[in-house]
Amino acid sequence: MREGQGWLAQHGFVDFAGSTVVHGVGGWIALATVMVIGPRAGRFDTKWLRQNMPGSNLPLAMLGSLLLLFGWFGFNGGSTLTFDARVPGIIVNTVVAGMAGIAVAMLLSSWRYGYIEPVALLNGMLAGLVAITASAHAVNIADSLLIGAGGGLAMWLADRLLVRCAIDDAVGAVPVHLAAGLWGTVAVALFGDPALLGTGLGRFDQLMVQLEGVLVCAVWSFGVTYLLLRLINRYYPMRVDPDEERIGLNVSEHGARTELIELLDAMAEH
């Protein structure tokens, strides 16, 4: 083994650009955080159980997601740490997985709601990108298609599970980054070319090592974050009071009122 490798890498753990190291860590931290803070007011009332609370600016959300897609070319392609012949294939795998995630989200949204829900579409794309991040260097285009589709499905199922457990994830960080990241990390063993992985392990042994890495990440990231935030929350509550939540943090914390807020307040008074 190369000098300076961590013990997981020495065991053969592969996570090319960070399905677990980046996205899994962020997802576990997000899960611990939303569990400590609790749901938004009214999120799990009857009115909102059948749909998410609407976002404030869908065009900006779409623009941000497209910028993330573009950034992923550098995120995955740049993880080779050199501009060589592998980079074009990695970028193609990245795009294919993202599009597969979109396709699965479209199908599931159409089946579940009877229409294509735009936020599910964006999260499906991001989930596909997250999923391929661990193995973009070691799979072919067909594998990328399956991995991206699996990421979209993992995102969708995790989102449904959070709602059932009354855990409020306003932006879908846990389904996108944690669920898709877990799938992508496991997919390394299922789809990765052993010669390109270079660990010398069979598929079953590789799967065990990938699961070991996921478990270590979960215990460290979720465990430490949850304990730390529970301690902070005990002495300094992290959720704002109901009145501040009702008027919005931009107003209650920063006094940043807008013409729309003034209009809505005037209408409410009348």
ZIJO-V585643 format. One record per backbone hydrogen bond with DSSP energy under -1.0 kcal/mol. CO is the residue of the C=O (numbers start at 1). NH is the residue of the N-H. E is the energy in kcal/mol with one decimal. If there is no record, write none. Layout:
{{CO/NH/E} {CO/NH/E}}
//
This chain:
{{2/5/-1.6} {6/10/-2.0} {7/11/-1.3} {8/13/-2.4} {18/22/-1.2} {18/23/-2.5} {20/25/-2.0} {22/26/-1.9} {23/27/-2.7} {24/28/-2.6} {25/29/-2.2} {26/30/-2.5} {27/31/-2.4} {28/32/-2.3} {29/33/-2.2} {30/34/-2.6} {31/35/-1.8} {32/36/-1.6} {33/37/-2.7} {34/38/-2.1} {40/43/-2.2} {42/45/-1.6} {57/61/-1.9} {58/62/-2.6} {59/63/-2.4} {60/64/-2.8} {61/65/-2.1} {62/66/-2.2} {63/67/-2.2} {64/68/-2.0} {65/69/-2.2} {66/70/-2.1} {67/71/-2.5} {68/72/-1.9} {70/73/-1.1} {71/75/-2.1} {72/76/-2.9} {73/77/-1.7} {74/78/-1.8} {77/80/-1.1} {78/81/-1.8} {82/84/-1.4} {84/87/-1.3} {86/90/-2.0} {87/91/-2.4} {88/92/-2.3} {89/93/-2.5} {90/94/-2.0} {91/95/-2.4} {92/96/-2.7} {93/97/-2.3} {94/98/-2.1} {95/99/-2.4} {96/100/-2.2} {97/101/-2.1} {98/102/-1.8} {99/103/-2.3} {100/104/-2.3} {101/105/-2.1} {102/106/-2.6} {103/107/-2.3} {104/108/-2.7} {105/109/-2.5} {106/110/-2.5} {107/111/-2.3} {108/112/-2.6} {109/113/-3.0} {110/114/-1.1} {117/121/-1.7} {118/122/-2.0} {119/123/-2.7} {120/124/-2.3} {121/125/-1.9} {122/126/-2.3} {123/127/-2.5} {124/128/-2.1} {125/129/-2.1} {126/130/-2.7} {127/131/-2.5} {128/132/-1.7} {132/135/-1.0} {132/136/-1.1} {133/17/-1.8} {134/16/-2.3} {135/138/-2.0} {138/193/-2.9} {140/144/-2.3} {141/145/-2.1} {142/146/-1.7} {143/147/-2.8} {144/148/-2.8} {145/149/-2.2} {146/150/-2.5} {147/151/-2.0} {148/152/-2.1} {149/153/-2.3} {150/154/-2.8} {151/155/-2.4} {152/156/-2.0} {153/157/-2.6} {154/158/-2.4} {155/159/-2.2} {156/160/-2.1} {157/161/-2.2} {158/162/-2.4} {159/163/-1.7} {160/164/-2.1} {161/165/-1.9} {162/167/-2.9} {163/166/-1.4} {172/176/-2.1} {173/177/-2.4} {174/178/-1.4} {174/179/-2.1} {175/180/-1.3} {178/182/-2.7} {179/183/-2.2} {180/184/-2.7} {181/185/-2.1} {182/186/-2.1} {183/187/-2.6} {186/189/-1.1} {186/190/-1.1} {187/191/-2.8} {188/192/-1.6} {193/197/-2.5} {194/198/-2.3} {202/206/-2.8} {203/207/-2.4} {204/208/-2.2} {205/209/-2.0} {206/210/-2.5} {207/211/-2.4} {208/212/-2.0} {209/213/-2.2} {210/214/-2.1} {211/215/-2.5} {212/216/-2.4} {213/217/-2.2} {214/218/-2.3} {215/219/-2.6} {216/220/-2.4} {217/221/-2.7} {218/222/-1.5} {218/223/-1.1} {220/224/-1.9} {221/225/-1.6} {222/226/-2.9} {223/227/-2.2} {224/228/-2.3} {225/229/-2.8} {226/230/-2.4} {227/231/-1.8} {228/232/-2.4} {229/233/-3.1} {230/234/-1.4} {231/235/-1.0} {232/236/-3.1} {241/245/-2.1} {242/246/-2.1} {243/247/-2.0} {244/248/-1.3} {248/252/-2.7} {249/253/-2.2} {250/256/-2.9} {251/255/-1.7} {255/257/-1.5} {258/262/-2.4} {259/263/-2.3} {260/264/-2.6} {261/265/-2.5} {262/266/-2.4} {263/267/-2.5} {264/268/-2.3} {265/269/-2.2} {266/270/-2.1}}
//
